[in-house]
Amino acid sequence: MKSVEITREFDKLVRAFEAAPVQTRDMVRRQVKMAVRDVREYARDHHRFVTRSGMTEKSIMSLAKDNQGTVMLTNNIARWQHEGTKPYVIVPRSKKVLRFAINKEFVFSKRVRHPAH
């Protein structure tokens, strides 16, 4: 997994606040907003899940307020794909069996344990 590194130079930041507090605060807020945007875009471009509609990527959102930023998943399916789920059994809703493909061939089953291991 790749990581995103944010460098902190607190001494420079403290001196900048002392010299020009209003301008420095505004600059820090702009930098936080840009950093959060960059992390959001990186997450959208480098995810490890299979997507069909693009809705999962669109659910990766960001929020920047003052000097704090958050990148989050706003839909449950995206959260489950990212964080995983507890094991559970899948059963058909309206048919007698489930049908899915394994190695380009259809397989039928009355129930499936997810994850399979």
C-alpha positions in Angstrom: 0.0 0.0 0.0 1.3 3.4 -0.9 1.4 6.1 1.7 0.9 9.9 1.5 3.4 11.9 3.5 2.7 15.4 4.7 5.8 17.3 6.0 5.5 19.5 9.0 7.8 22.4 9.7 6.4 23.7 12.9 9.2 26.2 13.7 8.6 28.0 10.4 4.9 28.0 11.0 5.2 29.5 14.5 7.5 32.3 13.2 5.1 33.0 10.3 2.2 33.2 12.7 4.1 35.6 14.9 5.1 37.8 12.0 1.7 37.9 10.2 -1.0 36.0 12.0 -4.0 36.7 9.7 -2.1 36.1 6.5 -0.5 32.9 7.8 -3.8 31.6 9.1 -5.3 32.1 5.6 -2.3 30.4 4.0 -2.6 27.4 6.3 -6.3 27.0 5.6 -5.6 27.1 1.8 -2.8 24.5 2.2 -5.0 22.2 4.3 -7.8 22.5 1.6 -5.3 21.7 -1.1 -3.8 18.7 0.8 -7.2 17.3 1.5 -8.2 17.6 -2.1 -4.9 15.9 -3.2 -5.5 13.0 -0.7 -9.1 12.6 -2.0 -8.0 12.5 -5.6 -5.2 10.0 -4.8 -7.8 7.8 -3.1 -10.1 8.0 -6.1 -7.3 7.1 -8.5 -5.5 4.4 -6.5 -8.3 2.3 -4.9 -8.2 -1.5 -4.9 -11.8 -2.3 -5.5 -13.7 -3.3 -8.7 -16.1 -0.6 -9.8 -18.9 -0.7 -12.3 -20.7 2.6 -12.2 -18.1 5.0 -10.7 -20.4 5.7 -7.8 -17.9 4.3 -5.3 -15.2 6.7 -6.5 -17.6 9.6 -6.3 -18.4 8.7 -2.7 -14.8 9.5 -1.7 -15.4 13.0 -0.4 -13.4 15.6 1.5 -14.1 18.4 3.9 -11.7 21.1 4.9 -12.6 23.5 7.7 -10.2 25.9 9.4 -6.9 24.0 9.9 -8.4 20.5 9.8 -9.3 18.3 6.9 -11.1 15.0 6.5 -11.3 12.5 3.6 -14.2 10.1 4.0 -16.4 7.5 2.2 -20.0 8.6 2.1 -21.7 5.4 1.0 -21.9 2.0 2.8 -20.8 -0.1 -0.1 -17.6 1.9 -0.5 -17.0 1.6 3.2 -17.5 -2.2 3.1 -15.2 -2.5 0.1 -12.5 -0.5 1.9 -12.8 -1.8 5.4 -14.3 -5.2 4.7 -17.2 -6.9 6.5 -17.7 -9.6 9.0 -18.3 -13.1 7.5 -21.9 -13.7 6.4 -24.0 -16.1 4.3 -25.5 -15.0 1.0 -28.8 -16.7 0.0 -31.1 -16.0 -3.0 -33.8 -13.5 -2.5 -36.4 -14.6 -5.1 -34.9 -17.6 -6.8 -34.0 -21.1 -5.6 -30.3 -20.9 -6.2 -27.5 -18.3 -6.7 -25.6 -18.2 -10.0 -22.1 -16.7 -10.4 -19.1 -17.2 -12.6 -15.8 -18.9 -11.5 -13.1 -19.3 -14.1 -15.4 -18.3 -16.9 -18.0 -21.0 -16.0 -21.3 -20.6 -14.2 -21.6 -22.1 -10.7 -24.9 -22.7 -8.9 -25.3 -22.8 -5.1 -28.1 -22.5 -2.6 -25.9 -20.4 -0.3 -22.4 -18.9 -0.2 -20.3 -17.9 2.7 -18.6 -14.6 2.3 -15.6 -14.3 2.5 -15.1 -17.8 1.1 -12.2 -18.8 3.4 
